[in-house]
Amino acid sequence: MSLILVLIIGFSPSVPFKDKPLLRNTVMSLLIPGSSQILYGSKVKGYAFVATEIFGFFGNFYYRHAAEIARQRYKIYAYMEAGADPQNPDGDYWEAIERRRTRDEYIQYLWRQARSRYPQDPEKQQEYVNRHMVNGNWSFPTLELWFRYRKMRRTERSNLENAGVMVGVIIANHIFSAIDAFVSTKLSSHGIGMNSRVSPYGASVELTYRF
């Protein structure tokens, strides 16, 4: 859809802002980073934006896929080593397993939390425990096995965080490409050029003046 819009904006004579290069270039690069740069002369810079976009999308896909693999692995592992239910869709269940080695320890943990919050109110203590209780059993026989499960959970979270970073790269790439198109078009008549770069490690802007 974005590619179709860019082609229409770039080549169709019926587009309302066809004769407004500032708006045209900005919208094109906002939809597809690097598109106006490539179509209107700054190919190296445009391809850099395109490469960053591809990197962001493939990076996001890779990390989301890695997170899903880690999720399936720790569920199977918890089933084999602790008797957990691998089909349980409740995220709180898997978090509870990460918090405590066995279900009994988790229940004791909830009661300690409840007594700390409501020291003089047994009814609210019971409500708190009931509200945070999860369905399903588990019991890791050793701490070593449980720590391995927790490590798998951290791997999933790390991959999800990296996938989020890639989304940030994609968004920043669109914004910087649009800004670059806007400013470059604005300044080109004055002999001033601008180069923008976006990467997972940061962004930079470079101005040059042609004598």
Secondary structure, 3 states (H helix, E strand, C coil): CHHHHHHHHHHCCCCCCCCCHHHHHHHHHHHCCCHHHHHCCCHHHHHHHHHHHHHHHHHHHHHHHHHHHHHHHHHHHHHHHHCCCCCCCCHHHHHHHHHCCEHHHHHHHHHHHHHHHCCCCHHHHHHHHHHHCCCCCCECCCHHHHHHHHHHHHHHHHHHHHHHHHHHHHHHHHHHHHHHHHHHHHHHCCCEEEEEEEECCEEEEEEEECC
